[in-house]
Every structure is written in C-alpha cells, then in structure tokens.
C-alpha cells in the first residue's frame, strides 16, 4: 500500500485541463479532411470513393464540402486525391441542432444516461474514459446515471437499429423534462457507414429530436466534453 502511495506521488496529477487548455492530437490522429483549393483538379475521385457520401463536389466549379456528421475519417479521399485533400486534426466538431434556452436545471450538476442504439462500441469505449482520472467529467459537473428517469441528458450512440427503435423511443419518453439529446458519433448523427436500410433507421434524429451532434468515428473524449458543454450552454 505504501508503495502505491509513493508511486501516486511520483506520477502526479494526470487529469487533463481541457477545455481550459486545448490539446493537440498526436501525429497518427485522423481528423476531418481539409481541402486545398489551389491543388484541386475537380477529378471527382474523392467524392466517388467516400463510403458514406459525405463529400459534395460540383463539377466545373471550385466547390468542395465534407459533411462532418457523415464523415467517418477513414482517409480514403486523402489516399486517392493528388494533394488537394489532407487529413486534418480538428476534433471539436460538435454542432447544435437548435438553440437551447437557458435552464436552471443545467447550471450545476447534470446527469447523463448513455443509450446504445446498435453501435459497434467504439463510441461507447470513448465514453467510458470520461469517468476515469484523465478526463474526469465530474470536475465539470457531469456524471452518468443508471436510469433515464434520473437523467438530464441522453447520449445516444449507434444508428438506431430497427430492433432498438422502440427502446430508444421509450427511453426518451422516460426521461423527465427538461432534457437534452446528444447524437454521438457518425452513426448516431447520420447513420454513418450503416446508412438507412431494412436494419437501420439512419440516425437518431429520425426517431427522436436531437439537440447536439458530436461527429467522429469515434469522437475523441475531448469532443464528447465539448458536446456536453455546448448542450448545456457552457461552450
């Protein structure tokens, strides 16, 4: 026990200072692709190779756009492009779907219920880090609860499979007002690689209203924190 105590003193504080201090991702991080207009040949290869149809390209015009909610950061467009697209390192991509009015219930402690609606568990693993010593969202006033009846926020991952559609609706109905919904990851935001099919509804907003989208495949823990802060009006 004494040895563990000595090791803890030697290690020091490991908790991140995000969001007060922004963190730069490592060199291997694949973020949202960025377009270099001066190098673009308008060949259309990037649009054709995108597995989620996230890229919009208008032939004959210098117009290129990638939809963060659809992009899975796979890097295929970077591979086929001749230097006009590079892999970015931007991860703070949370987007509000609507303006949330100031609510006293969200000023202090906010309780979160995670709802897996058919994800591959990549986003879920990122969420588990939020309660660990490095990200520790309790320092920001957030915590996870076991029941939607005790929750202020629903963090939904996955494209909402047909088999889980009823569960998503019932969980949303069981969460008391006022409540917020975060769509976490590309699948929850737009259907992602699953899309809309006989087995998938194609995104959370096709089933219940969404307040904040947190793109990524999966989104980094810092992106999840940004999404939570944006949802409660603190970012």
DRENLUMTI-174738 format. One record per residue (C-alpha): residue number from 0; residue in one letter; chain; x, y, z. Coordinates in nm, 3 decimals, decimal comma. Last residue first. Layout:
% residues N
<marvex num="NUM" residuo="A" cadena="A" xx="X" yy="Y" zz="Z"/>
...
% end
This chain:
% residues 235
<marvex num="234" residuo="X" cadena="A" xx="-1,936" yy="2,633" zz="-2,474"/>
<marvex num="233" residuo="X" cadena="A" xx="-2,129" yy="2,645" zz="-2,145"/>
<marvex num="232" residuo="X" cadena="A" xx="-2,482" yy="2,636" zz="-2,288"/>
<marvex num="231" residuo="X" cadena="A" xx="-2,587" yy="2,297" zz="-2,152"/>
<marvex num="230" residuo="X" cadena="A" xx="-2,560" yy="2,127" zz="-2,492"/>
<marvex num="229" residuo="X" cadena="A" xx="-2,237" yy="2,307" zz="-2,581"/>
<marvex num="228" residuo="X" cadena="A" xx="-2,072" yy="2,180" zz="-2,263"/>
<marvex num="227" residuo="X" cadena="A" xx="-2,184" yy="1,824" zz="-2,338"/>
<marvex num="226" residuo="X" cadena="A" xx="-2,063" yy="1,844" zz="-2,699"/>
<marvex num="225" residuo="X" cadena="A" xx="-1,727" yy="1,987" zz="-2,594"/>
<marvex num="224" residuo="X" cadena="A" xx="-1,685" yy="1,704" zz="-2,343"/>
<marvex num="223" residuo="X" cadena="A" xx="-1,763" yy="1,449" zz="-2,614"/>
<marvex num="222" residuo="X" cadena="A" xx="-1,511" yy="1,614" zz="-2,844"/>
<marvex num="221" residuo="X" cadena="A" xx="-1,249" yy="1,597" zz="-2,568"/>
<marvex num="220" residuo="X" cadena="A" xx="-1,321" yy="1,224" zz="-2,531"/>
<marvex num="219" residuo="X" cadena="A" xx="-1,240" yy="1,182" zz="-2,903"/>
<marvex num="218" residuo="X" cadena="A" xx="-1,526" yy="1,114" zz="-3,143"/>
<marvex num="217" residuo="X" cadena="A" xx="-1,537" yy="0,761" zz="-3,289"/>
<marvex num="216" residuo="X" cadena="A" xx="-1,578" yy="0,772" zz="-3,578"/>
<marvex num="215" residuo="X" cadena="A" xx="-1,647" yy="1,140" zz="-3,528"/>
<marvex num="214" residuo="X" cadena="A" xx="-1,937" yy="1,383" zz="-3,516"/>
<marvex num="213" residuo="X" cadena="A" xx="-2,098" yy="1,512" zz="-3,193"/>
<marvex num="212" residuo="X" cadena="A" xx="-2,447" yy="1,637" zz="-3,285"/>
<marvex num="211" residuo="X" cadena="A" xx="-2,636" yy="1,847" zz="-3,030"/>
<marvex num="210" residuo="X" cadena="A" xx="-3,008" yy="1,892" zz="-2,960"/>
<marvex num="209" residuo="X" cadena="A" xx="-3,153" yy="1,581" zz="-3,126"/>
<marvex num="208" residuo="X" cadena="A" xx="-3,526" yy="1,509" zz="-3,158"/>
<marvex num="207" residuo="X" cadena="A" xx="-3,624" yy="1,139" zz="-3,151"/>
<marvex num="206" residuo="X" cadena="A" xx="-3,656" yy="0,872" zz="-3,422"/>
<marvex num="205" residuo="X" cadena="A" xx="-3,513" yy="1,011" zz="-3,747"/>
<marvex num="204" residuo="X" cadena="A" xx="-3,289" yy="1,235" zz="-3,538"/>
<marvex num="203" residuo="X" cadena="A" xx="-3,106" yy="0,927" zz="-3,406"/>
<marvex num="202" residuo="X" cadena="A" xx="-2,960" yy="0,819" zz="-3,738"/>
<marvex num="201" residuo="X" cadena="A" xx="-3,026" yy="0,602" zz="-4,042"/>
<marvex num="200" residuo="X" cadena="A" xx="-3,317" yy="0,385" zz="-3,926"/>
<marvex num="199" residuo="X" cadena="A" xx="-3,109" yy="0,069" zz="-3,959"/>
<marvex num="198" residuo="X" cadena="A" xx="-3,194" yy="-0,294" zz="-4,042"/>
<marvex num="197" residuo="X" cadena="A" xx="-3,403" yy="-0,255" zz="-4,362"/>
<marvex num="196" residuo="X" cadena="A" xx="-3,173" yy="0,030" zz="-4,458"/>
<marvex num="195" residuo="X" cadena="A" xx="-3,058" yy="0,380" zz="-4,373"/>
<marvex num="194" residuo="X" cadena="A" xx="-2,683" yy="0,431" zz="-4,353"/>
<marvex num="193" residuo="X" cadena="A" xx="-2,465" yy="0,171" zz="-4,182"/>
<marvex num="192" residuo="X" cadena="A" xx="-2,138" yy="0,354" zz="-4,256"/>
<marvex num="191" residuo="X" cadena="A" xx="-2,270" yy="0,657" zz="-4,074"/>
<marvex num="190" residuo="X" cadena="A" xx="-2,643" yy="0,661" zz="-3,997"/>
<marvex num="189" residuo="X" cadena="A" xx="-2,641" yy="1,039" zz="-3,987"/>
<marvex num="188" residuo="X" cadena="A" xx="-2,555" yy="1,168" zz="-3,639"/>
<marvex num="187" residuo="X" cadena="A" xx="-2,589" yy="0,840" zz="-3,448"/>
<marvex num="186" residuo="X" cadena="A" xx="-2,369" yy="0,653" zz="-3,695"/>
<marvex num="185" residuo="X" cadena="A" xx="-2,120" yy="0,940" zz="-3,723"/>
<marvex num="184" residuo="X" cadena="A" xx="-2,057" yy="0,952" zz="-3,349"/>
<marvex num="183" residuo="X" cadena="A" xx="-2,262" yy="1,066" zz="-3,051"/>
<marvex num="182" residuo="X" cadena="A" xx="-2,610" yy="1,211" zz="-3,103"/>
<marvex num="181" residuo="X" cadena="A" xx="-2,669" yy="1,418" zz="-2,789"/>
<marvex num="180" residuo="X" cadena="A" xx="-3,022" yy="1,458" zz="-2,652"/>
<marvex num="179" residuo="X" cadena="A" xx="-3,127" yy="1,713" zz="-2,391"/>
<marvex num="178" residuo="X" cadena="A" xx="-3,397" yy="1,704" zz="-2,127"/>
<marvex num="177" residuo="X" cadena="A" xx="-3,627" yy="1,943" zz="-1,942"/>
<marvex num="176" residuo="X" cadena="A" xx="-3,831" yy="1,736" zz="-1,889"/>
<marvex num="175" residuo="X" cadena="A" xx="-3,811" yy="1,383" zz="-1,749"/>
<marvex num="174" residuo="X" cadena="A" xx="-3,650" yy="1,091" zz="-1,935"/>
<marvex num="173" residuo="X" cadena="A" xx="-3,898" yy="0,802" zz="-1,965"/>
<marvex num="172" residuo="X" cadena="A" xx="-4,023" yy="0,919" zz="-2,306"/>
<marvex num="171" residuo="X" cadena="A" xx="-3,668" yy="0,922" zz="-2,445"/>
<marvex num="170" residuo="X" cadena="A" xx="-3,607" yy="0,574" zz="-2,307"/>
<marvex num="169" residuo="X" cadena="A" xx="-3,934" yy="0,453" zz="-2,459"/>
<marvex num="168" residuo="X" cadena="A" xx="-3,850" yy="0,592" zz="-2,803"/>
<marvex num="167" residuo="X" cadena="A" xx="-3,499" yy="0,445" zz="-2,795"/>
<marvex num="166" residuo="X" cadena="A" xx="-3,629" yy="0,105" zz="-2,681"/>
<marvex num="165" residuo="X" cadena="A" xx="-3,887" yy="0,104" zz="-2,962"/>
<marvex num="164" residuo="X" cadena="A" xx="-3,616" yy="0,170" zz="-3,222"/>
<marvex num="163" residuo="X" cadena="A" xx="-3,386" yy="-0,099" zz="-3,083"/>
<marvex num="162" residuo="X" cadena="A" xx="-3,481" yy="-0,381" zz="-3,323"/>
<marvex num="161" residuo="X" cadena="A" xx="-3,488" yy="-0,141" zz="-3,618"/>
<marvex num="160" residuo="X" cadena="A" xx="-3,131" yy="-0,038" zz="-3,542"/>
<marvex num="159" residuo="X" cadena="A" xx="-3,069" yy="0,312" zz="-3,415"/>
<marvex num="158" residuo="X" cadena="A" xx="-2,754" yy="0,432" zz="-3,598"/>
<marvex num="157" residuo="X" cadena="A" xx="-2,531" yy="0,388" zz="-3,290"/>
<marvex num="156" residuo="X" cadena="A" xx="-2,457" yy="0,606" zz="-2,988"/>
<marvex num="155" residuo="X" cadena="A" xx="-2,707" yy="0,811" zz="-2,789"/>
<marvex num="154" residuo="X" cadena="A" xx="-2,605" yy="1,040" zz="-2,504"/>
<marvex num="153" residuo="X" cadena="A" xx="-2,929" yy="1,124" zz="-2,322"/>
<marvex num="152" residuo="X" cadena="A" xx="-2,908" yy="1,425" zz="-2,092"/>
<marvex num="151" residuo="X" cadena="A" xx="-3,099" yy="1,527" zz="-1,779"/>
<marvex num="150" residuo="X" cadena="A" xx="-3,116" yy="1,178" zz="-1,632"/>
<marvex num="149" residuo="X" cadena="A" xx="-3,279" yy="1,026" zz="-1,323"/>
<marvex num="148" residuo="X" cadena="A" xx="-3,572" yy="0,867" zz="-1,508"/>
<marvex num="147" residuo="X" cadena="A" xx="-3,325" yy="0,757" zz="-1,777"/>
<marvex num="146" residuo="X" cadena="A" xx="-3,182" yy="0,512" zz="-1,522"/>
<marvex num="145" residuo="X" cadena="A" xx="-2,825" yy="0,408" zz="-1,444"/>
<marvex num="144" residuo="X" cadena="A" xx="-2,669" yy="0,751" zz="-1,402"/>
<marvex num="143" residuo="X" cadena="A" xx="-2,359" yy="0,908" zz="-1,552"/>
<marvex num="142" residuo="X" cadena="A" xx="-2,198" yy="1,224" zz="-1,415"/>
<marvex num="141" residuo="X" cadena="A" xx="-2,138" yy="1,582" zz="-1,520"/>
<marvex num="140" residuo="X" cadena="A" xx="-2,044" yy="1,884" zz="-1,304"/>
<marvex num="139" residuo="X" cadena="A" xx="-1,720" yy="1,982" zz="-1,477"/>
<marvex num="138" residuo="X" cadena="A" xx="-1,495" yy="1,808" zz="-1,221"/>
<marvex num="137" residuo="X" cadena="A" xx="-1,728" yy="1,509" zz="-1,259"/>
<marvex num="136" residuo="X" cadena="A" xx="-1,611" yy="1,490" zz="-1,619"/>
<marvex num="135" residuo="X" cadena="A" xx="-1,293" yy="1,312" zz="-1,508"/>
<marvex num="134" residuo="X" cadena="A" xx="-1,084" yy="1,329" zz="-1,830"/>
<marvex num="133" residuo="X" cadena="A" xx="-0,764" yy="1,162" zz="-1,708"/>
<marvex num="132" residuo="X" cadena="A" xx="-0,884" yy="1,002" zz="-1,383"/>
<marvex num="131" residuo="X" cadena="A" xx="-1,163" yy="0,799" zz="-1,544"/>
<marvex num="130" residuo="X" cadena="A" xx="-1,529" yy="0,898" zz="-1,578"/>
<marvex num="129" residuo="X" cadena="A" xx="-1,493" yy="1,031" zz="-1,932"/>
<marvex num="128" residuo="X" cadena="A" xx="-1,289" yy="0,728" zz="-2,041"/>
<marvex num="127" residuo="X" cadena="A" xx="-1,605" yy="0,515" zz="-2,058"/>
<marvex num="126" residuo="X" cadena="A" xx="-1,745" yy="0,747" zz="-2,323"/>
<marvex num="125" residuo="X" cadena="A" xx="-1,461" yy="0,668" zz="-2,564"/>
<marvex num="124" residuo="X" cadena="A" xx="-1,536" yy="0,298" zz="-2,524"/>
<marvex num="123" residuo="X" cadena="A" xx="-1,902" yy="0,364" zz="-2,606"/>
<marvex num="122" residuo="X" cadena="A" xx="-1,806" yy="0,548" zz="-2,925"/>
<marvex num="121" residuo="X" cadena="A" xx="-1,618" yy="0,238" zz="-3,043"/>
<marvex num="120" residuo="X" cadena="A" xx="-1,900" yy="0,009" zz="-2,925"/>
<marvex num="119" residuo="X" cadena="A" xx="-2,004" yy="-0,101" zz="-3,278"/>
<marvex num="118" residuo="X" cadena="A" xx="-2,328" yy="0,088" zz="-3,213"/>
<marvex num="117" residuo="X" cadena="A" xx="-2,682" yy="-0,052" zz="-3,207"/>
<marvex num="116" residuo="X" cadena="A" xx="-2,885" yy="0,202" zz="-3,010"/>
<marvex num="115" residuo="X" cadena="A" xx="-2,656" yy="0,229" zz="-2,708"/>
<marvex num="114" residuo="X" cadena="A" xx="-2,812" yy="0,479" zz="-2,467"/>
<marvex num="113" residuo="X" cadena="A" xx="-2,590" yy="0,655" zz="-2,215"/>
<marvex num="112" residuo="X" cadena="A" xx="-2,779" yy="0,835" zz="-1,939"/>
<marvex num="111" residuo="X" cadena="A" xx="-2,624" yy="1,159" zz="-1,821"/>
<marvex num="110" residuo="X" cadena="A" xx="-2,687" yy="1,363" zz="-1,506"/>
<marvex num="109" residuo="X" cadena="A" xx="-2,604" yy="1,733" zz="-1,496"/>
<marvex num="108" residuo="X" cadena="A" xx="-2,485" yy="1,903" zz="-1,177"/>
<marvex num="107" residuo="X" cadena="A" xx="-2,489" yy="2,284" zz="-1,189"/>
<marvex num="106" residuo="X" cadena="A" xx="-2,637" yy="2,515" zz="-1,449"/>
<marvex num="105" residuo="X" cadena="A" xx="-2,841" yy="2,256" zz="-1,640"/>
<marvex num="104" residuo="X" cadena="A" xx="-3,154" yy="2,261" zz="-1,420"/>
<marvex num="103" residuo="X" cadena="A" xx="-3,155" yy="2,643" zz="-1,425"/>
<marvex num="102" residuo="X" cadena="A" xx="-3,236" yy="2,632" zz="-1,800"/>
<marvex num="101" residuo="X" cadena="A" xx="-3,106" yy="2,882" zz="-2,053"/>
<marvex num="100" residuo="X" cadena="A" xx="-3,289" yy="2,824" zz="-2,384"/>
<marvex num="99" residuo="X" cadena="A" xx="-3,141" yy="2,558" zz="-2,615"/>
<marvex num="98" residuo="X" cadena="A" xx="-3,088" yy="2,692" zz="-2,965"/>
<marvex num="97" residuo="X" cadena="A" xx="-3,130" yy="2,414" zz="-3,217"/>
<marvex num="96" residuo="X" cadena="A" xx="-2,930" yy="2,142" zz="-3,388"/>
<marvex num="95" residuo="X" cadena="A" xx="-2,611" yy="2,244" zz="-3,212"/>
<marvex num="94" residuo="X" cadena="A" xx="-2,291" yy="2,119" zz="-3,373"/>
<marvex num="93" residuo="X" cadena="A" xx="-1,998" yy="1,949" zz="-3,203"/>
<marvex num="92" residuo="X" cadena="A" xx="-1,692" yy="1,947" zz="-3,431"/>
<marvex num="91" residuo="X" cadena="A" xx="-1,406" yy="1,994" zz="-3,186"/>
<marvex num="90" residuo="X" cadena="A" xx="-1,184" yy="1,724" zz="-3,341"/>
<marvex num="89" residuo="X" cadena="A" xx="-0,972" yy="1,914" zz="-3,592"/>
<marvex num="88" residuo="X" cadena="A" xx="-0,654" yy="1,731" zz="-3,687"/>
<marvex num="87" residuo="X" cadena="A" xx="-0,693" yy="1,742" zz="-4,064"/>
<marvex num="86" residuo="X" cadena="A" xx="-0,608" yy="1,472" zz="-4,315"/>
<marvex num="85" residuo="X" cadena="A" xx="-0,512" yy="1,639" zz="-4,640"/>
<marvex num="84" residuo="X" cadena="A" xx="-0,708" yy="1,687" zz="-4,961"/>
<marvex num="83" residuo="X" cadena="A" xx="-0,576" yy="1,858" zz="-5,275"/>
<marvex num="82" residuo="X" cadena="A" xx="-0,254" yy="1,657" zz="-5,293"/>
<marvex num="81" residuo="X" cadena="A" xx="-0,346" yy="1,424" zz="-5,576"/>
<marvex num="80" residuo="X" cadena="A" xx="-0,651" yy="1,268" zz="-5,412"/>
<marvex num="79" residuo="X" cadena="A" xx="-0,694" yy="0,890" zz="-5,392"/>
<marvex num="78" residuo="X" cadena="A" xx="-0,535" yy="0,844" zz="-5,048"/>
<marvex num="77" residuo="X" cadena="A" xx="-0,676" yy="1,160" zz="-4,892"/>
<marvex num="76" residuo="X" cadena="A" xx="-1,029" yy="1,066" zz="-5,001"/>
<marvex num="75" residuo="X" cadena="A" xx="-0,986" yy="0,722" zz="-4,843"/>
<marvex num="74" residuo="X" cadena="A" xx="-0,887" yy="0,881" zz="-4,511"/>
<marvex num="73" residuo="X" cadena="A" xx="-1,139" yy="0,689" zz="-4,299"/>
<marvex num="72" residuo="X" cadena="A" xx="-1,246" yy="0,997" zz="-4,101"/>
<marvex num="71" residuo="X" cadena="A" xx="-1,603" yy="0,859" zz="-4,068"/>
<marvex num="70" residuo="X" cadena="A" xx="-1,762" yy="1,161" zz="-4,239"/>
<marvex num="69" residuo="X" cadena="A" xx="-2,142" yy="1,176" zz="-4,226"/>
<marvex num="68" residuo="X" cadena="A" xx="-2,194" yy="1,432" zz="-3,948"/>
<marvex num="67" residuo="X" cadena="A" xx="-1,885" yy="1,626" zz="-4,057"/>
<marvex num="66" residuo="X" cadena="A" xx="-2,033" yy="1,683" zz="-4,407"/>
<marvex num="65" residuo="X" cadena="A" xx="-1,744" yy="1,744" zz="-4,644"/>
<marvex num="64" residuo="X" cadena="A" xx="-1,758" yy="2,028" zz="-4,893"/>
<marvex num="63" residuo="X" cadena="A" xx="-1,593" yy="2,111" zz="-5,221"/>
<marvex num="62" residuo="X" cadena="A" xx="-1,675" yy="2,388" zz="-5,469"/>
<marvex num="61" residuo="X" cadena="A" xx="-1,437" yy="2,522" zz="-5,729"/>
<marvex num="60" residuo="X" cadena="A" xx="-1,689" yy="2,485" zz="-6,008"/>
<marvex num="59" residuo="X" cadena="A" xx="-1,683" yy="2,277" zz="-6,326"/>
<marvex num="58" residuo="X" cadena="A" xx="-1,814" yy="1,968" zz="-6,148"/>
<marvex num="57" residuo="X" cadena="A" xx="-1,970" yy="2,038" zz="-5,811"/>
<marvex num="56" residuo="X" cadena="A" xx="-1,828" yy="1,824" zz="-5,530"/>
<marvex num="55" residuo="X" cadena="A" xx="-2,006" yy="1,714" zz="-5,213"/>
<marvex num="54" residuo="X" cadena="A" xx="-1,824" yy="1,473" zz="-4,982"/>
<marvex num="53" residuo="X" cadena="A" xx="-2,003" yy="1,278" zz="-4,707"/>
<marvex num="52" residuo="X" cadena="A" xx="-2,124" yy="1,005" zz="-4,939"/>
<marvex num="51" residuo="X" cadena="A" xx="-2,071" yy="0,747" zz="-4,660"/>
<marvex num="50" residuo="X" cadena="A" xx="-1,814" yy="0,526" zz="-4,835"/>
<marvex num="49" residuo="X" cadena="A" xx="-1,628" yy="0,820" zz="-4,998"/>
<marvex num="48" residuo="X" cadena="A" xx="-1,452" yy="0,679" zz="-5,307"/>
<marvex num="47" residuo="X" cadena="A" xx="-1,663" yy="0,859" zz="-5,568"/>
<marvex num="46" residuo="X" cadena="A" xx="-1,648" yy="1,200" zz="-5,398"/>
<marvex num="45" residuo="X" cadena="A" xx="-1,271" yy="1,183" zz="-5,360"/>
<marvex num="44" residuo="X" cadena="A" xx="-1,225" yy="1,071" zz="-5,721"/>
<marvex num="43" residuo="X" cadena="A" xx="-1,425" yy="1,365" zz="-5,857"/>
<marvex num="42" residuo="X" cadena="A" xx="-1,150" yy="1,492" zz="-6,086"/>
<marvex num="41" residuo="X" cadena="A" xx="-1,204" yy="1,856" zz="-5,989"/>
<marvex num="40" residuo="X" cadena="A" xx="-0,828" yy="1,911" zz="-6,026"/>
<marvex num="39" residuo="X" cadena="A" xx="-0,785" yy="2,060" zz="-5,676"/>
<marvex num="38" residuo="X" cadena="A" xx="-0,438" yy="2,187" zz="-5,582"/>
<marvex num="37" residuo="X" cadena="A" xx="-0,529" yy="2,554" zz="-5,527"/>
<marvex num="36" residuo="X" cadena="A" xx="-0,840" yy="2,459" zz="-5,330"/>
<marvex num="35" residuo="X" cadena="A" xx="-0,658" yy="2,267" zz="-5,058"/>
<marvex num="34" residuo="X" cadena="A" xx="-0,946" yy="2,084" zz="-4,889"/>
<marvex num="33" residuo="X" cadena="A" xx="-0,932" yy="1,955" zz="-4,531"/>
<marvex num="32" residuo="X" cadena="A" xx="-1,034" yy="1,609" zz="-4,413"/>
<marvex num="31" residuo="X" cadena="A" xx="-1,187" yy="1,586" zz="-4,060"/>
<marvex num="30" residuo="X" cadena="A" xx="-0,949" yy="1,423" zz="-3,816"/>
<marvex num="29" residuo="X" cadena="A" xx="-0,713" yy="1,128" zz="-3,837"/>
<marvex num="28" residuo="X" cadena="A" xx="-0,478" yy="1,114" zz="-3,538"/>
<marvex num="27" residuo="X" cadena="A" xx="-0,141" yy="0,947" zz="-3,604"/>
<marvex num="26" residuo="X" cadena="A" xx="0,056" yy="1,267" zz="-3,542"/>
<marvex num="25" residuo="X" cadena="A" xx="-0,091" yy="1,305" zz="-3,194"/>
<marvex num="24" residuo="X" cadena="A" xx="-0,379" yy="1,538" zz="-3,114"/>
<marvex num="23" residuo="X" cadena="A" xx="-0,314" yy="1,892" zz="-2,983"/>
<marvex num="22" residuo="X" cadena="A" xx="-0,497" yy="1,965" zz="-2,658"/>
<marvex num="21" residuo="X" cadena="A" xx="-0,684" yy="2,286" zz="-2,583"/>
<marvex num="20" residuo="X" cadena="A" xx="-0,636" yy="2,437" zz="-2,238"/>
<marvex num="19" residuo="X" cadena="A" xx="-0,942" yy="2,547" zz="-2,042"/>
<marvex num="18" residuo="X" cadena="A" xx="-1,143" yy="2,265" zz="-2,204"/>
<marvex num="17" residuo="X" cadena="A" xx="-0,938" yy="2,057" zz="-2,119"/>
<marvex num="16" residuo="X" cadena="A" xx="-0,705" yy="2,070" zz="-1,821"/>
<marvex num="15" residuo="X" cadena="A" xx="-0,641" yy="1,696" zz="-1,836"/>
<marvex num="14" residuo="X" cadena="A" xx="-0,617" yy="1,489" zz="-1,519"/>
<marvex num="13" residuo="X" cadena="A" xx="-0,278" yy="1,321" zz="-1,474"/>
<marvex num="12" residuo="X" cadena="A" xx="-0,179" yy="1,483" zz="-1,145"/>
<marvex num="11" residuo="X" cadena="A" xx="0,147" yy="1,350" zz="-1,002"/>
<marvex num="10" residuo="X" cadena="A" xx="0,320" yy="1,028" zz="-1,102"/>
<marvex num="9" residuo="X" cadena="A" xx="0,571" yy="1,044" zz="-0,815"/>
<marvex num="8" residuo="X" cadena="A" xx="0,304" yy="1,097" zz="-0,552"/>
<marvex num="7" residuo="X" cadena="A" xx="0,099" yy="0,811" zz="-0,696"/>
<marvex num="6" residuo="X" cadena="A" xx="0,403" yy="0,582" zz="-0,697"/>
<marvex num="5" residuo="X" cadena="A" xx="0,472" yy="0,661" zz="-0,331"/>
<marvex num="4" residuo="X" cadena="A" xx="0,112" yy="0,577" zz="-0,240"/>
<marvex num="3" residuo="X" cadena="A" xx="0,131" yy="0,252" zz="-0,433"/>
<marvex num="2" residuo="X" cadena="A" xx="0,449" yy="0,158" zz="-0,244"/>
<marvex num="1" residuo="X" cadena="A" xx="0,282" yy="0,237" zz="0,088"/>
<marvex num="0" residuo="X" cadena="A" xx="0,000" yy="0,000" zz="0,000"/>
% end
